[in-house]
């Protein structure tokens, strides 16, 4: 990640920018949620972009399922 990276805050909306803000956001989120992500497929798309399809299961700390879905992410 570059120092000026901007990252979406999926659970609250909006974005955070910069390494320290992202680190603080992730640290706080991992203290509130119990995420599990399992890669299902990694493929190369148009223009050399990499597509990663994952099964994402997110629970709160009491074990209640907040989200259970497949997610498709792209990267350069």
Buried (B, 14 or more C-beta within 10 A) or exposed (E): EEEEEEBEEEEEEEEBEBEEBBEEBEEEBEEEBBEEEEEEEEEEEEEEEEBBEBEBBBBEEEEEEEEEEEEEEEEE
